[in-house]
Amino acid sequence: MNISRKKKQFFIACVDVLFLIAALFLTLLIRRREIPDLSYFLDHLLYFIPIIVLWIVGLYTVGLYSLEMPFKGYKTVSFITFVAIIGMLGGFALFYLLPNPEILPKTVMVLYSCISLCLIALWRWGFNAVSVKLLPRMNIAFAGINDTVIDLLRYMDNFSYMGYQAFRILEEDYPADSCYGIPVVKDASQFIHEIEDNKVNMVVLAGEKELSYEIRSALFNLLQHHVRFINIPDFYEIYMRKIPIGAVNELWFLRNIDLNSRNMYRFFKRACDIFISLIFSIITIPFWPFIMLIIKLESPGPVFFKQIRAGLYGKPFTILKFRTMRTDNNTFKPTGENDPRITRFGNFMRKTRIDELPQFLNVLKGDMSFVGPRPERPELIHELEKEVPFYNQRMLVKPGITGWDQVSGEYHSPSIEDTYKKLQYDLYYIKNMSFFLDISIFFKTIMTVFRRAGI
């Protein structure tokens, strides 16, 4: 199923590229008022390759390769418009750096951007309509009900491109006839017959404890009907892209976490951390004096916020940020949503992540990485690990400025309930660490900053 996700994303990207190439052909056709010959078109295409790449990166950054985000009319068009503007500005810069008298005037970029915007928007709208209404969906059934199954059913309708449709649930002792609109079957024989008659492709197993011997025996007979079986933790991880806490125990860590196999990855990640931190520091340091001046003018107190946080394997370090809260009568308890202690400029810095710029010094020092779980205070960790099993295992990797949880689109407070949610994302990252996932988080972070800034 993970491969299926990547295949769909790759297919969408390939069609995007074809439409961007078609947009160039239409641009030349409209500009010259005649069909361009092949050599003339290819000469222009060579120069437009970086612009097409910039478009694809932009579409990825704004989340338009996320299978969970369907076409949402004005909102999606606004994202594509934003990418079109970035692509146009990038094209202007490219043609300024690489002037070529054989290439049409640079104003052609405006026409190209408008045509590309229309083609991509129409194609995405059409793909969404076909995906939702015409393409066949895979019927799946659930054998057993537990908290993880219920959590899945709650979000099933939000994943329009995933291609799965919950059909039936088998649970002998469930008190109702349906769960989140899905019929609950209480007889194993009836459940098997409905799977056979309706060509159910997959059965998700809630767990051996939830299934009687009779049910397991009946399900075993479905193998001859080419029904695929998958455990609920595996399906949940692929579908929700986080780890179900109910499936986590000591054996889960022993089976899924192998830090020794990531030595090469850690070496290159450290090299990338140093490179990215140096680049961002060089670019942003000229603005630091102005940021520091505004902080001092808005409220009395130090410019920088320093606090002890737990790093790799729980090793304490001092984190550095721009101060975003008032110091008067501040007990420095964990920040809540809409916290009144946050200053107006501090609120802006938090939304745009400007307050975290000094953390690049922590990355250069080696206390943090660019991508990783959020670092917490040691005393807070001590309290949370009493309530949240395996919470301290998130420190198996270096904490990061940004991470899988931070780009999840949800605000997570230090409450016990939200800590469970954060841990689900952090464990997913620790299990699936890779350059591809880090790059994905990098671009999602950019989009998160833009969205909070109000684009």
C-alpha positions in Angstrom: 0.0 0.0 0.0 3.0 2.3 0.6 4.1 1.6 -2.9 0.6 2.4 -4.2 0.7 5.8 -2.5 4.0 6.6 -4.2 2.8 5.4 -7.5 -0.2 7.7 -7.4 2.0 10.6 -6.4 4.4 9.8 -9.2 1.5 9.6 -11.7 0.1 13.0 -10.6 3.6 14.6 -10.9 4.1 13.1 -14.4 0.8 14.5 -15.6 1.7 17.8 -14.0 4.9 17.9 -16.0 3.1 17.0 -19.3 0.7 19.9 -18.7 3.5 22.3 -17.9 5.2 21.3 -21.2 1.9 21.7 -23.0 1.6 25.2 -21.5 4.9 26.1 -23.1 3.7 24.9 -26.5 0.5 26.9 -26.1 2.5 30.0 -25.0 4.6 29.9 -28.1 1.6 29.2 -30.2 -0.3 32.3 -28.9 2.8 34.5 -28.8 3.8 33.7 -32.5 0.3 33.1 -33.7 1.5 30.0 -35.5 2.4 26.5 -34.6 6.1 26.5 -33.5 8.3 24.0 -35.3 10.0 21.2 -33.2 13.5 22.7 -33.0 12.1 26.1 -31.9 10.0 24.4 -29.2 12.8 22.2 -28.0 15.2 25.2 -27.7 12.7 26.9 -25.4 11.9 23.7 -23.5 15.6 23.4 -22.6 15.5 26.7 -20.9 12.2 26.0 -19.2 13.2 22.8 -17.6 14.4 24.6 -14.3 11.1 26.5 -14.3 9.1 23.2 -14.6 11.2 21.7 -11.8 10.4 24.9 -9.7 6.7 24.3 -10.4 6.9 20.7 -9.2 8.8 21.6 -6.1 6.3 24.4 -5.5 3.3 22.1 -5.9 4.9 19.6 -3.5 5.6 22.4 -1.0 2.0 23.6 -0.9 0.8 20.0 -0.3 -0.7 19.3 -3.7 0.9 15.8 -3.8 -0.7 14.8 -0.5 -3.2 12.1 -1.3 -5.2 13.2 1.7 -6.0 16.6 0.3 -8.6 16.6 -2.4 -9.4 19.5 -4.8 -11.0 22.2 -2.7 -12.1 24.8 -5.2 -10.9 28.3 -4.4 -8.4 27.1 -1.7 -6.6 24.7 -4.1 -6.6 27.3 -6.9 -5.1 29.9 -4.5 -2.3 27.4 -3.8 -1.7 26.9 -7.5 -1.8 30.6 -8.1 0.9 31.1 -5.4 3.1 28.5 -7.2 2.5 30.2 -10.5 3.7 33.5 -9.1 6.8 31.8 -7.6 7.4 30.1 -10.9 7.1 33.4 -12.8 9.5 35.2 -10.5 11.9 32.3 -10.8 11.7 32.5 -14.6 12.5 36.2 -14.5 15.5 35.5 -12.4 16.6 32.6 -14.6 16.4 34.6 -17.9 18.1 37.5 -16.2 21.1 35.3 -15.3 21.1 33.4 -18.5 20.2 35.9 -21.3 19.7 34.3 -24.7 18.6 36.4 -27.7 17.0 33.4 -29.3 14.5 33.0 -26.5 11.4 35.0 -26.6 11.2 38.2 -24.4 10.9 37.6 -20.7 7.3 38.9 -20.6 6.4 35.5 -22.1 6.7 34.2 -18.5 3.5 36.0 -17.6 1.6 34.2 -20.4 3.2 30.9 -19.5 2.3 31.2 -15.8 -1.3 32.0 -16.6 -1.7 29.1 -19.0 0.0 26.7 -16.6 -2.2 27.9 -13.8 -5.3 27.2 -15.9 -4.2 23.8 -17.1 -3.0 22.5 -13.7 -6.2 23.7 -12.0 -8.4 22.1 -14.6 -6.4 18.8 -14.6 -6.5 18.6 -10.8 -10.2 19.3 -10.7 -10.8 16.6 -13.3 -8.7 14.1 -11.5 -10.5 14.7 -8.2 -13.9 14.3 -9.9 -12.8 11.0 -11.5 -11.1 9.7 -8.4 -14.0 10.3 -6.1 -16.9 9.3 -8.5 -15.6 6.9 -11.2 -12.5 5.0 -10.1 -13.2 1.7 -8.3 -12.5 1.7 -4.5 -11.1 -1.2 -2.6 -13.6 -2.7 -0.2 -12.1 -3.5 3.2 -13.5 -5.2 6.2 -12.5 -5.1 9.9 -12.3 -8.2 12.0 -12.8 -6.9 15.6 -13.2 -3.5 17.1 -10.8 -1.6 19.3 -9.7 2.0 19.9 -7.4 1.9 16.9 -10.2 0.7 14.6 -12.5 3.4 15.9 -9.8 6.0 15.3 -9.4 4.9 11.7 -13.2 4.9 11.0 -13.4 8.4 12.3 -11.1 9.7 9.5 -12.0 7.3 6.7 -14.0 9.9 4.7 -11.1 12.4 4.8 -8.9 10.3 2.5 -10.4 10.7 -0.9 -7.5 9.5 -3.0 -6.5 6.5 -0.9 -9.0 4.2 -2.6 -10.3 2.3 0.4 -13.9 1.9 1.5 -14.9 0.4 4.8 -17.6 -2.3 4.0 -18.3 -4.4 7.1 -17.1 -4.9 10.7 -17.1 -8.2 12.5 -17.6 -8.0 16.2 -19.7 -10.5 18.1 -20.3 -8.4 21.2 -20.7 -4.9 19.8 -23.8 -3.3 21.3 -24.9 -1.4 18.2 -25.6 -2.4 14.6 -23.2 0.1 13.1 -20.0 2.0 14.0 -19.4 5.4 12.3 -22.0 4.4 9.6 -20.3 1.0 8.9 -22.6 -2.1 9.4 -21.4 -4.4 12.2 -21.9 -8.1 11.6 -22.1 -10.3 14.8 -22.1 -13.7 13.1 -18.9 -15.1 11.7 -20.6 -17.2 9.0 -22.6 -14.2 7.7 -19.4 -12.1 7.7 -17.6 -14.6 5.6 -20.5 -14.9 3.1 -20.7 -11.1 2.7 -17.0 -10.9 2.0 -17.2 -13.6 -0.6 -20.4 -12.2 -2.2 -19.1 -8.6 -2.3 -15.5 -9.3 -3.4 -13.9 -7.7 -0.4 -10.2 -7.3 -1.1 -8.7 -6.9 2.3 -9.5 -7.8 5.9 -7.9 -5.7 8.7 -7.3 -7.7 11.8 -7.9 -5.8 15.0 -5.8 -8.3 17.0 -5.8 -11.9 18.2 -7.3 -10.9 21.6 -10.3 -9.5 19.9 -10.9 -12.6 17.7 -12.3 -15.9 18.9 -10.9 -19.2 17.7 -14.1 -19.7 15.6 -13.6 -16.4 13.8 -9.9 -17.0 13.2 -10.7 -20.4 11.7 -13.4 -18.9 9.4 -11.1 -16.1 8.3 -8.4 -18.7 7.5 -10.7 -20.2 4.9 -10.8 -16.9 3.0 -7.2 -17.4 1.8 -8.5 -19.5 -1.1 -10.6 -16.5 -2.2 -7.4 -14.3 -2.5 -8.4 -12.1 0.4 -5.4 -10.2 1.8 -5.0 -9.9 5.6 -3.2 -7.1 7.4 -2.7 -6.2 11.0 -4.4 -3.1 12.3 -1.1 -1.4 13.4 0.4 -1.8 9.9 -2.7 -0.6 8.1 -3.1 2.3 10.6 0.6 3.4 10.0 0.2 3.4 6.2 -3.2 5.0 6.2 -2.7 7.6 9.0 1.1 8.0 8.7 1.5 7.7 12.5 1.9 4.9 15.0 -1.1 3.6 17.0 -0.1 3.8 20.6 -2.1 0.8 21.5 0.3 -1.3 19.4 3.5 -0.1 21.0 5.3 -2.2 23.6 8.9 -3.4 24.2 8.6 -5.9 21.3 7.5 -3.2 18.9 10.7 -1.3 19.5 12.8 -4.5 19.2 11.2 -5.3 15.9 11.0 -1.9 14.3 13.9 0.3 15.6 17.4 -0.5 14.3 19.6 2.5 14.9 22.8 0.7 13.8 21.5 0.4 10.2 21.2 4.2 10.0 24.9 5.1 10.5 25.4 6.3 7.0 22.1 8.2 7.1 23.2 9.9 10.4 26.5 10.9 8.9 25.0 12.6 5.9 22.2 14.1 8.0 24.8 15.7 10.2 26.6 17.1 7.2 23.3 18.5 5.8 22.5 20.0 9.3 25.8 21.9 9.3 25.3 23.1 5.7 21.7 24.2 6.1 22.4 25.9 9.4 25.3 27.9 8.0 23.3 29.0 5.0 20.2 30.0 7.0 22.4 31.8 9.6 24.3 33.8 6.9 21.0 34.8 5.2 19.2 35.7 8.4 21.8 37.3 10.7 21.6 40.7 9.0 18.0 40.8 10.2 18.7 39.8 13.8 19.5 43.4 15.0 16.1 44.6 13.8 14.3 41.6 15.4 16.2 42.2 18.7 15.3 45.9 18.6 11.6 45.2 18.2 11.6 42.7 21.0 13.3 45.2 23.4 10.9 48.0 22.4 7.7 45.9 22.9 8.5 44.5 26.4 11.3 44.7 28.9 13.5 41.7 29.3 16.3 39.7 27.6 16.3 39.4 23.8 17.0 35.7 23.9 15.0 32.9 25.6 17.2 30.2 27.1 16.0 27.0 28.7 17.3 23.6 29.5 15.9 20.9 27.2 16.5 17.1 26.9 18.5 16.1 23.8 19.7 12.8 22.4 19.3 10.0 25.0 18.1 12.6 27.5 21.3 14.6 27.6 20.5 18.2 28.7 21.4 21.2 26.6 20.5 24.9 26.6 18.1 25.8 23.8 18.2 29.3 22.3 15.3 31.3 20.9 14.1 34.8 20.4 11.9 35.8 23.3 8.2 35.8 22.4 6.6 36.2 25.9 6.5 38.9 28.5 8.8 38.3 31.5 6.7 40.1 34.1 4.9 37.7 36.4 5.8 34.8 34.0 6.1 31.5 35.8 7.4 29.9 32.5 4.8 27.1 32.6 4.2 25.3 29.3 2.7 27.6 26.6 -1.0 27.1 25.8 -3.0 28.0 22.7 -3.7 31.8 22.6 -1.5 32.3 25.6 -1.9 35.9 26.9 1.8 36.1 27.9 2.8 36.1 24.2 3.5 39.5 22.8 2.1 40.8 19.4 5.5 40.5 17.7 6.1 37.3 19.6 2.9 35.9 18.1 4.1 36.9 14.6 7.5 35.3 15.2 5.9 32.0 16.4 3.6 31.8 13.4 6.5 32.4 11.0 9.0 30.4 13.0 11.3 33.5 13.3 11.7 32.9 17.0 13.5 29.6 16.2 16.3 31.1 14.1 18.8 31.1 17.0 18.3 27.4 17.2 20.5 27.0 14.2 23.4 27.7 16.6 22.2 24.6 18.6 22.2 22.6 15.4 25.8 23.8 14.6 26.9 22.8 18.1 25.4 19.4 17.6 22.7 19.5 20.3 19.9 19.5 17.8 19.2 18.5 14.2 17.1 20.4 11.6 14.5 17.6 11.6 13.5 15.5 14.6 11.1 15.3 17.6 10.5 18.5 19.5 12.8 18.9 22.5 11.1 19.1 25.8 12.0 20.2 29.3 13.5 17.4 31.5 11.0 18.0 34.3 8.1 17.9 31.9 9.4 14.7 30.4 9.7 13.2 33.9 6.0 13.9 34.5 4.8 12.9 31.1 6.5 9.5 31.1 4.6 8.6 34.2 1.3 8.9 32.2 2.4 8.2 28.6 4.2 4.8 28.1 7.5 4.9 26.2 7.5 8.7 26.0 11.2 8.9 26.7 11.9 6.7 23.7 11.4 9.7 21.4 14.9 10.7 22.6 16.5 7.9 20.6 17.2 10.5 18.0 18.3 14.1 18.2 15.5 16.7 18.7 14.8 19.0 15.8 13.8 22.5 14.9 11.0 21.0 12.9 9.6 17.5 12.7 6.8 15.2 11.6 4.6 16.2 14.4 5.1 20.0 13.8 3.9 19.7 10.2 0.9 17.4 11.0 -1.4 20.4 10.8 -2.6 20.1 14.4 -1.7 22.2 17.5 -0.5 19.9 20.3 -0.3 21.2 23.8 1.6 19.6 26.7 -1.6 17.9 27.9 -1.6 14.1 28.3 -4.1 13.7 25.4 -2.0 15.8 23.0 1.2 14.1 24.2 -0.2 10.8 23.0 -0.8 12.3 19.6 2.7 13.8 19.5 4.2 10.5 20.4 2.4 8.8 17.5 4.0 11.1 15.0 7.4 11.0 16.7 7.5 7.2 16.7 6.5 7.2 13.0 9.5 9.4 12.3 11.9 7.3 14.3 10.8 4.1 12.6 10.8 5.6 9.1 13.7 8.0 9.2 15.1 8.6 5.7 16.3 11.4 3.5 13.0 11.3 1.6 11.0 11.8 4.8 13.4 14.6 6.0 13.0 16.4 2.6 9.2 16.0 2.9 9.2 17.5 6.3 11.4 20.4 5.1 8.9 21.3 2.4 5.9 20.8 4.6 7.6 23.1 7.1 7.8 25.9 4.5 4.1 25.4 3.7 3.2 25.4 7.4 5.0 28.8 7.8 3.2 30.2 4.8 -0.2 29.0 5.9 0.2 30.4 9.4 1.2 33.7 7.8 -2.1 33.7 6.0 -1.5 32.8 2.4 
